[in-house]
């Protein structure tokens, strides 16, 4: 078993170990790059995933490479060390983290930004019979399954009817359902003319009485109307009791055919050995204090979706980025012998897209947008936050080509299969 101490910086300061290369972890890394700390970033993949655009990968609008950025490029710019590996266990007393390959990393400060996994809320058959959309691998698996269903029906190897159920009326569920409906309405007749699109149904099921519950009522109603206009069957105030390979059963005993079920209904902390000794909060997430340190631990921070503080924050990129920046700043204060400061979330607004030329935007200054202008704002912001100039350019080209060529059968991207195990959590 090897003992690694992280990379050596000129000042040879305290060693900060950051686990997770998503929004939160990278934000913490950038904040700490201004210090004399020795920095090590650990992630089980060599890339960071831009999760807000995974639904475009899942519906064949982008390649998996468009939403991935190499972590070694980030660490090179921040003079940090990147270590590919998966966290297996923590020794909080000895301040060591053991990776799945047996190697150990010593640390003075630890930042946990591992992300989360799907929360199936105990629904029978949900984990076994539905497809999640939280990782790059998930998106590729979902896209391949979708195209396989199209191909089977095009050659007559399956029942001509195709029912897809999306579970969850948050941003991911709304974006997925809206894009699936547009794919059916616009691209399918040209790409797969043998398929009767009238037998292709998209269904969205949400437990709450409204979609996009963080938004105001007018934006919620707009999102529902836009989905219905695209031909999505929207079920609100509806609870799922069981998911089978070919159907979903509701709490009232009724059932609906479902050839594919996409789960976008919630998150929970990963069920792993390394977090067994850590205090837990709602959905098994790590309990943190006002300064983002894990409750009862002076040198361990939990940030992004894996950390659960009070008040709860939305599972969006903005809170994760602010979490990471604040954690980095508090570690620098601790290094200087200064007390930490509580985290204050700066709400800049929220936005979600429903489909082409349709989105909702609510800014903290009171501005609310809907329709084309909101969609353009959504696109511009996502391109801005996407890592890498190449990714921004290619994503803009691919999405533009998709919307311009769908009616001619273009805009469906295939290939870049990723064999191997699937997993959940940001940056995967």
C-alpha positions as CSV (number, residue, x, y, z in Angstrom):
1,X,0.0,0.0,0.0
2,X,1.5,3.3,-1.1
3,X,1.2,6.5,0.9
4,X,0.9,9.6,-1.2
5,X,1.2,13.1,0.2
6,X,0.0,15.1,-2.9
7,X,2.1,17.3,-5.1
8,X,4.7,19.7,-3.8
9,X,4.3,23.4,-4.3
10,X,7.2,25.9,-3.8
11,X,5.9,27.0,-0.4
12,X,5.2,23.5,0.7
13,X,2.0,24.6,2.6
14,X,-0.8,22.5,4.1
15,X,-2.1,19.7,1.8
16,X,-5.8,20.2,0.7
17,X,-7.4,17.1,-0.8
18,X,-10.5,17.8,-3.0
19,X,-12.6,14.7,-3.9
20,X,-14.9,15.4,-6.9
21,X,-14.3,17.3,-10.1
22,X,-17.8,18.8,-10.6
23,X,-18.9,22.4,-10.2
24,X,-18.2,22.5,-6.5
25,X,-14.9,20.8,-6.5
26,X,-13.4,22.8,-9.3
27,X,-14.7,26.1,-7.8
28,X,-12.9,25.2,-4.5
29,X,-9.7,24.3,-6.5
30,X,-9.7,27.7,-8.2
31,X,-10.2,29.6,-5.0
32,X,-7.4,27.7,-3.3
33,X,-5.0,28.2,-6.3
34,X,-4.3,31.7,-4.8
35,X,-2.9,30.2,-1.6
36,X,0.3,28.4,-0.9
37,X,-1.5,25.1,-0.2
38,X,-0.5,21.9,-1.9
39,X,-3.6,20.8,-3.8
40,X,-4.7,17.4,-5.0
41,X,-7.9,16.7,-6.9
42,X,-9.3,13.2,-7.0
43,X,-12.1,12.0,-9.3
44,X,-12.9,8.5,-10.5
45,X,-12.9,9.9,-14.1
46,X,-10.3,12.0,-16.0
47,X,-13.0,14.5,-17.0
48,X,-15.5,16.9,-15.5
49,X,-19.1,16.6,-16.9
50,X,-21.3,19.6,-17.6
51,X,-24.5,18.1,-16.3
52,X,-27.0,20.7,-17.4
53,X,-26.6,19.5,-21.0
54,X,-26.7,15.8,-20.4
55,X,-30.3,15.6,-21.7
56,X,-29.0,16.8,-25.1
57,X,-26.6,13.9,-25.1
58,X,-29.4,11.5,-24.1
59,X,-31.5,12.7,-27.0
60,X,-28.7,12.6,-29.6
61,X,-28.2,16.3,-29.9
62,X,-24.6,16.4,-28.5
63,X,-21.8,14.0,-28.2
64,X,-20.6,12.9,-24.8
65,X,-17.3,14.7,-25.5
66,X,-19.1,18.0,-25.9
67,X,-20.0,18.0,-22.2
68,X,-16.7,16.7,-20.8
69,X,-13.5,18.5,-20.0
70,X,-10.2,16.9,-19.0
71,X,-9.4,17.4,-15.3
72,X,-5.6,17.4,-15.9
73,X,-6.1,20.6,-17.9
74,X,-7.7,22.3,-14.9
75,X,-5.1,21.1,-12.4
76,X,-2.2,22.1,-14.7
77,X,-3.6,25.7,-14.7
78,X,-4.0,25.7,-11.0
79,X,-0.7,24.1,-10.2
80,X,-2.5,21.2,-8.5
81,X,-2.1,17.5,-8.8
82,X,-4.8,15.3,-10.4
83,X,-5.3,11.8,-9.1
84,X,-7.7,9.4,-11.0
85,X,-9.3,7.2,-8.4
86,X,-12.4,6.5,-6.4
87,X,-12.7,7.2,-2.7
88,X,-13.1,4.0,-0.7
89,X,-12.7,5.0,2.9
90,X,-11.7,7.8,5.3
91,X,-9.6,7.7,8.5
92,X,-10.7,10.9,10.1
93,X,-8.3,10.5,13.0
94,X,-5.2,9.9,10.9
95,X,-6.4,12.3,8.2
96,X,-6.0,9.9,5.4
97,X,-8.2,9.0,2.4
98,X,-7.9,5.5,0.9
99,X,-8.7,5.0,-2.8
100,X,-10.2,1.9,-4.3
101,X,-6.8,0.8,-5.6
102,X,-5.4,0.8,-2.1
103,X,-3.4,4.0,-2.3
104,X,-3.7,6.5,0.5
105,X,-3.6,10.2,0.5
106,X,-2.8,12.3,3.5
107,X,-4.4,15.6,4.0
108,X,-4.6,18.6,6.3
109,X,-7.9,19.8,4.9
110,X,-10.4,17.6,3.1
111,X,-13.1,18.9,0.7
112,X,-15.9,16.4,-0.2
113,X,-17.6,17.3,-3.5
114,X,-18.5,13.8,-4.6
115,X,-21.9,14.6,-5.9
116,X,-25.0,12.5,-5.5
117,X,-27.0,9.6,-7.0
118,X,-30.6,9.1,-8.0
119,X,-33.1,8.8,-5.1
120,X,-35.8,6.3,-6.0
121,X,-37.8,7.0,-2.8
122,X,-38.4,3.3,-2.3
123,X,-40.5,2.9,-5.5
124,X,-40.6,-0.8,-6.3
125,X,-38.6,-1.6,-9.4
126,X,-37.5,1.9,-10.1
127,X,-33.8,1.3,-9.7
128,X,-33.9,-1.9,-11.8
129,X,-36.3,-0.7,-14.6
130,X,-35.6,2.9,-15.1
131,X,-32.8,5.0,-16.7
132,X,-31.3,7.8,-14.7
133,X,-29.8,11.0,-16.1
134,X,-27.1,12.1,-13.7
135,X,-23.9,11.0,-15.4
136,X,-22.2,11.0,-18.8
137,X,-22.5,7.2,-18.8
138,X,-26.2,7.5,-18.0
139,X,-26.8,9.9,-20.9
140,X,-25.0,7.6,-23.4
141,X,-26.9,4.5,-22.2
142,X,-30.2,6.4,-22.5
143,X,-29.4,7.7,-26.0
144,X,-28.4,4.2,-27.2
145,X,-31.5,2.7,-25.8
146,X,-33.7,5.3,-27.4
147,X,-32.1,4.8,-30.8
148,X,-32.3,1.1,-30.4
149,X,-36.1,1.4,-29.8
150,X,-36.4,3.5,-32.9
151,X,-34.4,1.0,-35.0
152,X,-36.4,-2.0,-33.8
153,X,-39.6,-0.3,-34.8
154,X,-38.3,0.9,-38.1
155,X,-37.5,-2.6,-39.2
156,X,-40.6,-4.1,-37.7
157,X,-38.9,-6.1,-34.9
158,X,-41.1,-4.5,-32.2
159,X,-44.6,-3.4,-31.5
160,X,-45.1,-0.1,-33.5
161,X,-46.3,1.7,-30.3
162,X,-43.6,3.4,-28.3
163,X,-44.3,4.9,-24.8
164,X,-41.6,6.8,-22.9
165,X,-42.3,8.0,-19.3
166,X,-40.3,10.7,-17.7
167,X,-40.6,10.7,-13.9
168,X,-40.0,14.1,-12.2
169,X,-41.2,17.6,-13.1
170,X,-38.1,19.5,-12.2
171,X,-35.8,21.1,-14.8
172,X,-34.2,17.9,-15.9
173,X,-37.6,16.1,-16.4
174,X,-39.1,19.1,-18.2
175,X,-36.1,19.5,-20.5
176,X,-36.1,15.7,-21.3
177,X,-39.8,15.4,-22.0
178,X,-39.8,18.6,-24.1
179,X,-36.9,17.4,-26.2
180,X,-38.3,13.9,-26.7
181,X,-41.5,15.4,-27.9
182,X,-39.7,17.7,-30.4
183,X,-37.6,14.8,-31.6
184,X,-40.8,12.9,-32.3
185,X,-42.6,15.8,-33.9
186,X,-39.7,17.1,-36.0
187,X,-36.8,14.7,-36.5
188,X,-38.6,11.3,-36.5
189,X,-40.5,11.6,-39.8
190,X,-37.3,12.2,-41.7
191,X,-34.8,10.0,-39.8
192,X,-37.2,7.1,-39.4
193,X,-40.1,7.5,-41.8
194,X,-41.2,3.9,-41.2
195,X,-42.3,4.8,-37.6
196,X,-45.8,6.1,-37.1
197,X,-45.1,9.0,-34.8
198,X,-48.8,9.0,-33.8
199,X,-47.9,5.8,-31.9
200,X,-45.0,7.4,-30.1
201,X,-46.2,8.9,-26.8
202,X,-44.2,10.9,-24.2
203,X,-45.5,11.1,-20.7
204,X,-44.3,13.2,-17.7
205,X,-45.3,12.3,-14.2
206,X,-44.8,14.6,-11.2
207,X,-45.9,14.0,-7.6
208,X,-46.4,17.7,-6.9
209,X,-49.3,19.7,-8.2
210,X,-47.1,21.8,-10.5
211,X,-44.0,21.6,-12.7
212,X,-40.8,23.5,-11.8
213,X,-42.0,24.2,-8.3
214,X,-39.2,26.7,-7.4
215,X,-40.7,29.1,-10.1
216,X,-43.7,31.4,-9.9
217,X,-47.1,30.2,-10.8
218,X,-47.1,32.0,-14.2
219,X,-43.9,30.3,-15.3
220,X,-45.1,26.9,-14.0
221,X,-48.3,27.2,-16.1
222,X,-46.3,28.3,-19.1
223,X,-44.0,25.2,-18.8
224,X,-47.0,22.9,-18.6
225,X,-48.8,24.5,-21.5
226,X,-45.7,24.4,-23.7
227,X,-45.2,20.7,-23.0
228,X,-48.8,19.9,-23.7
229,X,-48.6,22.0,-26.9
230,X,-45.7,19.7,-28.0
231,X,-47.8,16.7,-27.3
232,X,-46.5,15.6,-23.9
233,X,-49.1,14.0,-21.6
234,X,-48.5,15.7,-18.2
235,X,-49.7,14.1,-15.0
236,X,-49.5,16.3,-11.9
237,X,-50.2,15.3,-8.3
238,X,-49.5,11.7,-9.4
239,X,-47.5,9.2,-7.4
240,X,-45.8,6.1,-8.9
241,X,-46.2,2.9,-7.0
242,X,-44.1,0.5,-9.1
243,X,-42.0,0.5,-12.3
244,X,-41.9,-2.7,-14.4
245,X,-39.9,-3.2,-17.6
246,X,-43.0,-2.5,-19.7
247,X,-45.2,-0.3,-17.5
248,X,-45.6,2.1,-14.6
249,X,-48.2,1.5,-11.9
250,X,-49.6,4.5,-10.1
251,X,-50.7,4.7,-6.5
252,X,-54.4,4.6,-7.4
253,X,-53.8,1.2,-9.0
254,X,-54.0,2.3,-12.6
255,X,-51.1,1.6,-15.0
256,X,-49.6,2.9,-18.2
257,X,-47.5,1.2,-20.8
258,X,-43.9,2.4,-20.6
259,X,-41.2,0.9,-23.0
260,X,-38.7,3.3,-21.5
261,X,-38.8,5.0,-18.1
262,X,-36.5,7.9,-17.4
263,X,-36.0,8.8,-13.7
264,X,-35.4,12.4,-13.0
265,X,-37.2,12.7,-9.7
266,X,-34.6,13.4,-7.0
267,X,-31.2,12.8,-5.4
268,X,-29.5,11.3,-2.4
269,X,-26.0,10.9,-1.1
270,X,-24.1,8.0,-2.5
271,X,-24.3,4.9,-0.4
272,X,-20.6,4.3,0.2
273,X,-18.3,3.0,3.0
274,X,-16.3,6.3,3.1
275,X,-19.3,8.3,4.5
276,X,-20.3,5.8,7.2
277,X,-18.9,7.8,10.1
278,X,-20.0,11.2,8.8
279,X,-23.2,12.9,10.2
280,X,-26.1,12.5,7.9
281,X,-29.0,14.8,7.1
282,X,-32.0,14.5,4.7
283,X,-31.7,12.0,1.9
284,X,-28.5,10.7,3.5
285,X,-26.6,13.8,2.5
286,X,-23.8,15.0,4.8
287,X,-24.8,17.4,7.6
288,X,-22.8,20.6,7.4
289,X,-22.6,23.8,9.5
290,X,-23.0,27.4,8.5
291,X,-19.4,27.6,7.3
292,X,-19.8,24.4,5.2
293,X,-17.7,22.3,7.5
294,X,-19.0,18.8,8.3
295,X,-20.7,18.9,11.7
296,X,-18.2,18.0,14.4
297,X,-15.1,18.1,12.1
298,X,-12.8,21.1,12.1
299,X,-10.9,20.3,8.8
300,X,-13.5,18.6,6.6
301,X,-15.9,20.4,4.2
302,X,-18.8,18.9,2.3
303,X,-20.0,21.1,-0.6
304,X,-22.3,20.9,-3.6
305,X,-25.2,18.5,-3.6
306,X,-23.5,16.1,-1.2
307,X,-23.7,18.6,1.7
308,X,-27.0,19.4,3.4
309,X,-27.2,22.7,5.3
310,X,-29.9,25.0,6.6
311,X,-31.7,26.4,4.8
312,X,-31.6,23.9,1.9
313,X,-30.4,25.1,-1.4
314,X,-31.5,24.0,-4.9
315,X,-29.5,21.4,-6.7
316,X,-28.1,23.7,-9.3
317,X,-24.7,24.8,-10.6
318,X,-24.8,28.3,-9.0
319,X,-25.1,27.1,-5.4
320,X,-22.4,24.4,-6.0
321,X,-20.0,27.0,-7.5
322,X,-20.6,29.4,-4.6
323,X,-20.1,26.5,-2.1
324,X,-16.8,25.7,-3.6
325,X,-15.6,29.3,-3.6
326,X,-16.6,29.7,0.0
327,X,-15.0,26.5,1.2
328,X,-11.7,27.5,-0.5
329,X,-11.8,30.9,1.2
330,X,-12.6,29.4,4.6
331,X,-9.6,27.0,4.3
332,X,-7.4,29.9,3.6
333,X,-8.8,31.7,6.7
334,X,-8.0,28.6,8.8
335,X,-4.5,28.4,7.3
336,X,-4.0,32.1,8.4
337,X,-5.4,31.3,11.9
338,X,-8.6,33.3,11.4
339,X,-12.1,32.2,12.2
340,X,-14.4,31.0,9.4
341,X,-17.4,32.9,8.2
342,X,-20.9,31.6,7.5
343,X,-21.9,30.9,3.9
344,X,-24.5,33.2,2.3
345,X,-26.1,32.1,-0.9
346,X,-26.4,34.9,-3.5
347,X,-29.5,34.0,-5.5
348,X,-28.9,35.3,-9.1
349,X,-32.0,33.5,-10.5
350,X,-33.1,30.3,-12.1
351,X,-33.8,29.2,-15.6
352,X,-35.1,26.1,-17.4
353,X,-35.7,25.3,-21.1
354,X,-38.7,23.4,-22.4
355,X,-37.7,23.1,-26.0
356,X,-36.6,25.0,-29.0
357,X,-37.4,28.7,-28.5
358,X,-39.1,28.0,-25.2
359,X,-37.7,28.6,-21.7
360,X,-38.4,30.3,-18.5
361,X,-36.1,32.7,-16.6
362,X,-36.5,34.2,-13.2
363,X,-33.8,36.7,-12.1
364,X,-33.4,37.7,-8.5
365,X,-33.8,41.4,-9.5
366,X,-37.4,40.6,-10.4
367,X,-37.1,40.2,-14.2
368,X,-39.0,37.2,-15.6
369,X,-38.7,36.0,-19.2
370,X,-40.5,33.4,-21.2
371,X,-40.3,32.2,-24.8
372,X,-37.6,32.9,-27.3
373,X,-35.7,35.5,-25.4
374,X,-35.6,33.3,-22.4
375,X,-34.3,30.4,-24.5
376,X,-31.5,32.5,-26.0
377,X,-30.6,33.7,-22.5
378,X,-30.5,30.0,-21.3
379,X,-28.3,29.0,-24.3
380,X,-25.9,31.9,-23.8
381,X,-25.5,31.2,-20.0
382,X,-24.9,27.5,-20.6
383,X,-22.3,28.1,-23.3
384,X,-20.6,30.6,-20.9
385,X,-20.3,28.1,-18.1
386,X,-19.2,25.2,-20.3
387,X,-15.6,24.4,-19.8
388,X,-13.2,24.8,-22.7
389,X,-13.3,26.9,-25.9
390,X,-13.6,23.8,-28.1
391,X,-16.6,22.6,-26.2
392,X,-18.3,25.9,-26.4
393,X,-17.8,26.2,-30.2
394,X,-18.7,22.6,-30.9
395,X,-21.8,22.7,-28.7
396,X,-23.0,25.8,-30.4
397,X,-22.5,24.3,-33.8
398,X,-24.1,21.0,-32.9
399,X,-27.2,22.6,-31.3
400,X,-27.5,25.0,-34.2
401,X,-27.2,22.2,-36.7
402,X,-29.8,20.2,-34.8
403,X,-32.4,22.8,-34.9
404,X,-31.7,23.7,-38.5
405,X,-31.6,20.2,-39.9
406,X,-34.1,18.2,-37.8
407,X,-36.8,18.3,-40.5
408,X,-34.3,16.8,-43.0
409,X,-33.4,13.9,-40.7
410,X,-30.1,15.5,-39.5
411,X,-29.1,16.5,-36.0
412,X,-29.1,13.0,-34.5
413,X,-25.6,12.2,-33.2
414,X,-24.7,8.6,-32.7
415,X,-21.5,6.7,-31.7
416,X,-19.0,7.4,-28.9
417,X,-20.3,4.4,-27.0
418,X,-18.8,4.0,-23.5
419,X,-18.7,0.4,-22.4
420,X,-18.3,-0.5,-18.7
421,X,-20.1,0.2,-15.5
422,X,-22.5,3.0,-15.0
423,X,-22.6,5.3,-12.0
424,X,-24.2,8.4,-10.6
425,X,-22.9,11.7,-9.4
426,X,-21.5,14.8,-11.0
427,X,-18.3,14.7,-13.0
428,X,-19.0,11.1,-14.0
